[in-house]
C-alpha cells in the first residue's frame, strides 16, 4: 500500500513539473525574426529591431517597421552599442549623429561586436542618435555604389 502511494505521489509530482515546463515553453516569446541591436548608457538599455530590412539581392523589396529606440543619455556616460553576430559577420556601418555633424565608421566582417560612443563631442556637440546599417552594392547609372539594405536606429533623449 505504501509503495503504491509513493509511486502515485511520484507520478503526480512528475506530471506537475512536466505541465509547468510545457506551459513555460508555450508562453515564451519566439525569437525575433530579424537581428536586434542594443544600446546602454546611464543604467538604461534599449533593444531595437530594424527600422527597415530589405532583401540583399533586391533592395527594393523591403519591410519598413519604422522602429526607433530611445535611450536616455547624459554628457558623463558614453553609449555602449552592441550588435549581434548576425550583423557583425558582415561589413557594417555606424552613423553617429551629433548636433553639428555626422561621423561614419565602417567595420570589417567579424571585427566588432561592440562600440563605445561618446555622448558629447567638443566639435560636433551632443549625440542626437545613431544608426547601424548593412550596406550592399547597387548599380546607379552604370556605377556600383553602397546603399543600406538594413537599418537600425536609436534616438538619444537628454536628461
C-alpha positions as CSV (number, residue, x, y, z in Angstrom):
1,X,0.0,0.0,0.0
2,X,2.8,2.5,0.9
3,X,4.7,1.7,-2.3
4,X,1.6,2.3,-4.3
5,X,1.0,5.7,-2.6
6,X,4.7,6.6,-3.1
7,X,4.6,5.7,-6.8
8,X,1.3,7.7,-7.2
9,X,2.9,10.7,-5.5
10,X,6.0,10.5,-7.8
11,X,3.7,10.4,-10.9
12,X,1.8,13.4,-9.6
13,X,5.0,15.4,-9.0
14,X,6.5,14.5,-12.4
15,X,3.2,15.3,-14.2
16,X,3.1,18.7,-12.4
17,X,6.7,19.5,-13.2
18,X,6.1,18.5,-16.8
19,X,3.0,20.6,-17.1
20,X,4.8,23.6,-15.6
21,X,7.7,23.3,-18.1
22,X,5.3,22.9,-21.0
23,X,3.3,26.0,-20.0
24,X,6.5,28.0,-19.6
25,X,7.8,26.9,-23.0
26,X,4.5,27.7,-24.7
27,X,4.4,31.2,-23.2
28,X,8.0,32.1,-24.0
29,X,8.3,34.6,-26.8
30,X,9.5,33.3,-30.1
31,X,12.9,34.6,-31.1
32,X,12.8,37.8,-33.2
33,X,12.7,37.3,-37.0
34,X,15.4,39.9,-37.6
35,X,18.5,40.8,-35.6
36,X,18.3,43.4,-32.8
37,X,20.9,45.8,-31.6
38,X,21.2,47.1,-28.1
39,X,22.5,50.4,-26.7
40,X,23.3,51.0,-23.0
41,X,24.0,54.3,-21.2
42,X,23.4,55.7,-17.7
43,X,21.9,52.5,-16.3
44,X,19.4,52.1,-19.2
45,X,19.3,49.6,-22.0
46,X,17.3,49.7,-25.2
47,X,16.9,46.8,-27.6
48,X,15.6,47.6,-31.1
49,X,14.7,45.7,-34.2
50,X,15.3,47.0,-37.7
51,X,13.9,50.3,-38.9
52,X,14.0,48.9,-42.4
53,X,15.0,45.5,-43.7
54,X,15.4,44.7,-47.4
55,X,16.4,41.7,-49.4
56,X,20.1,41.8,-50.2
57,X,19.5,40.8,-53.9
58,X,16.5,43.1,-54.3
59,X,16.9,46.3,-52.2
60,X,13.5,47.5,-53.4
61,X,11.8,44.6,-51.6
62,X,11.7,45.9,-48.1
63,X,9.8,45.6,-44.8
64,X,9.6,49.0,-43.1
65,X,8.9,48.8,-39.4
66,X,9.8,52.4,-38.6
67,X,11.0,51.1,-35.2
68,X,13.4,53.5,-33.4
69,X,14.7,53.0,-30.0
70,X,15.0,55.8,-27.4
71,X,17.9,55.9,-25.0
72,X,18.2,58.4,-22.1
73,X,21.8,59.9,-22.0
74,X,23.9,62.3,-20.1
75,X,27.2,64.0,-21.0
76,X,29.0,62.0,-18.4
77,X,28.1,58.5,-19.6
78,X,29.1,57.1,-23.1
79,X,26.8,54.8,-25.0
80,X,27.8,51.2,-25.4
81,X,26.4,49.8,-28.6
82,X,26.2,46.1,-29.2
83,X,25.5,44.3,-32.4
84,X,24.8,40.5,-32.7
85,X,27.0,38.2,-34.7
86,X,24.3,38.2,-37.4
87,X,25.2,41.8,-38.1
88,X,28.9,41.8,-37.2
89,X,29.7,38.9,-39.6
90,X,29.0,41.2,-42.5
91,X,30.6,44.6,-43.2
92,X,28.5,47.1,-41.3
93,X,28.4,50.9,-40.9
94,X,27.8,53.0,-37.8
95,X,26.4,56.5,-38.3
96,X,26.7,58.7,-35.3
97,X,24.5,61.9,-35.5
98,X,25.6,64.9,-33.5
99,X,24.0,68.3,-33.3
100,X,26.6,69.8,-35.8
101,X,27.9,66.9,-37.8
102,X,27.8,63.2,-38.5
103,X,30.5,60.6,-38.1
104,X,30.6,57.5,-40.2
105,X,32.6,54.4,-39.2
106,X,32.9,51.3,-41.2
107,X,33.7,47.9,-39.7
108,X,35.0,44.8,-41.5
109,X,33.3,41.5,-41.0
110,X,33.9,39.7,-37.7
111,X,35.9,42.5,-36.2
112,X,33.5,44.3,-33.8
113,X,30.5,43.3,-31.6
114,X,30.5,46.5,-29.5
115,X,31.4,50.2,-29.9
116,X,31.7,52.9,-27.2
117,X,30.2,56.2,-28.4
118,X,30.8,59.5,-26.6
119,X,27.6,61.4,-26.0
120,X,29.4,64.8,-26.2
121,X,31.9,65.7,-28.8
122,X,33.8,69.1,-28.4
123,X,33.5,69.9,-32.1
124,X,30.2,68.3,-33.0
125,X,28.0,68.9,-29.9
126,X,25.6,66.4,-28.3
127,X,24.9,63.0,-29.7
128,X,21.3,63.0,-31.1
129,X,21.2,59.4,-32.4
130,X,22.9,56.5,-34.0
131,X,22.2,54.2,-36.9
132,X,23.6,50.8,-37.8
133,X,23.5,49.9,-41.4
134,X,24.3,46.8,-43.5
135,X,25.4,48.1,-47.0
136,X,25.0,46.3,-50.3
137,X,26.3,47.4,-53.7
138,X,23.7,48.6,-56.1
139,X,24.1,49.9,-59.7
140,X,23.2,53.5,-60.3
141,X,23.8,55.0,-63.7
142,X,26.3,52.2,-64.5
143,X,28.3,52.7,-61.3
144,X,28.2,50.4,-58.2
145,X,27.5,52.4,-55.0
146,X,26.9,51.2,-51.5
147,X,23.3,51.5,-50.2
148,X,21.9,50.1,-46.9
149,X,19.7,47.1,-47.2
150,X,19.0,47.1,-43.4
151,X,19.0,49.8,-40.8
152,X,18.6,50.0,-37.0
153,X,18.1,53.3,-35.3
154,X,18.4,54.7,-31.7
155,X,17.5,58.3,-30.8
156,X,19.1,59.8,-27.7
157,X,17.0,61.6,-25.1
158,X,19.0,64.1,-23.0
159,X,18.2,64.3,-19.3
